[in-house]
Amino acid sequence: MFPTKGFKAYRQHWEDQASFMDKAPWDKDKILKLTISTDFDDNLKELQFSNHSLKRENGKNTVRLKVPYNYFELDDFESKSLDLLGIQENWLTDISLDNSHCSHC
């Protein structure tokens, strides 16, 4: 069984959805970018983000995550993602869908 919250839960949920649909799980052109206040550093540690996903930039924590191939078809994708990740909205200073610049995503 996989964790109910955190990076692993997020990844497992979307991979399970894609396998059900017989499609590749991840969109290659977009990422979900979350900017999180440093007030929540301890909370972030518990969510087990990889060093590739979590960076400290300009005094804030930035989490970049792959998004499912059909993110644009999903109702309230951002809220569902925050729920899976275990991130509360009050932790965020910004949330956006950005173009992916990752060569191995």
C-alpha positions in Angstrom: 0.0 0.0 0.0 1.2 3.5 -0.8 1.2 6.5 1.5 -2.0 8.6 1.5 -0.2 12.0 1.4 3.0 13.2 -0.1 5.1 13.0 -3.2 4.8 9.2 -3.5 1.0 9.3 -3.1 0.8 12.0 -5.8 2.9 10.0 -8.2 1.2 6.7 -7.5 -2.3 8.1 -7.9 -1.7 9.6 -11.4 0.2 6.5 -12.6 -2.6 4.3 -11.5 -5.1 6.5 -13.3 -3.0 6.4 -16.5 -2.6 2.6 -16.4 -6.4 2.3 -16.1 -6.6 4.4 -19.3 -3.7 2.5 -21.0 -1.8 5.8 -21.6 1.5 7.2 -20.7 1.1 8.9 -17.3 2.9 12.2 -17.7 2.5 15.3 -19.9 5.9 16.1 -21.4 5.3 19.8 -21.9 3.9 21.0 -18.6 4.8 21.0 -14.9 2.9 22.0 -11.8 4.9 24.7 -9.9 4.2 25.3 -6.3 5.9 28.1 -4.3 5.7 27.4 -0.6 6.5 29.7 2.3 9.6 28.8 4.3 7.4 28.9 7.4 6.4 25.4 6.4 9.9 23.8 5.9 9.3 21.2 8.6 6.0 20.2 7.0 7.6 19.8 3.6 10.3 17.4 4.9 7.5 14.9 5.9 6.2 14.8 2.3 9.4 13.3 0.9 10.0 15.3 -2.2 13.0 14.4 -4.3 15.9 16.8 -4.6 15.0 17.2 -8.2 11.4 18.3 -7.4 12.1 20.6 -4.4 14.5 23.5 -4.6 15.0 26.7 -2.5 14.9 29.7 -4.8 14.8 33.4 -3.8 14.3 32.5 -0.1 11.2 30.3 -0.9 10.7 26.6 -1.5 9.7 25.7 -5.1 8.2 22.3 -5.9 8.1 21.3 -9.6 6.1 18.2 -10.4 5.1 16.3 -13.5 1.4 16.6 -14.4 -0.8 13.8 -15.8 -1.3 13.8 -19.5 -5.0 14.8 -19.1 -4.5 17.5 -16.4 -6.5 20.0 -18.5 -9.6 17.7 -18.6 -9.7 17.2 -14.8 -12.0 19.1 -12.6 -10.0 21.2 -10.2 -6.7 19.5 -10.9 -4.7 21.9 -8.7 -6.9 21.2 -5.6 -6.7 17.4 -6.2 -2.9 17.7 -6.5 -2.6 19.7 -3.2 -4.8 17.1 -1.5 -2.7 14.2 -2.7 0.5 16.0 -1.8 -0.7 16.9 1.7 -0.1 20.6 1.1 -2.5 23.1 2.5 -3.5 26.2 0.4 -2.3 28.5 3.2 1.3 27.2 2.7 1.4 28.5 -0.9 2.5 31.8 -2.1 2.0 30.8 -5.8 0.7 27.9 -7.9 1.0 27.7 -11.6 1.2 25.3 -14.6 4.4 26.1 -16.4 6.2 24.9 -19.6 8.5 22.0 -18.8 12.2 22.5 -19.4 13.2 19.2 -18.1 15.1 17.0 -20.5 14.4 13.7 -18.6 10.9 14.2 -17.4 
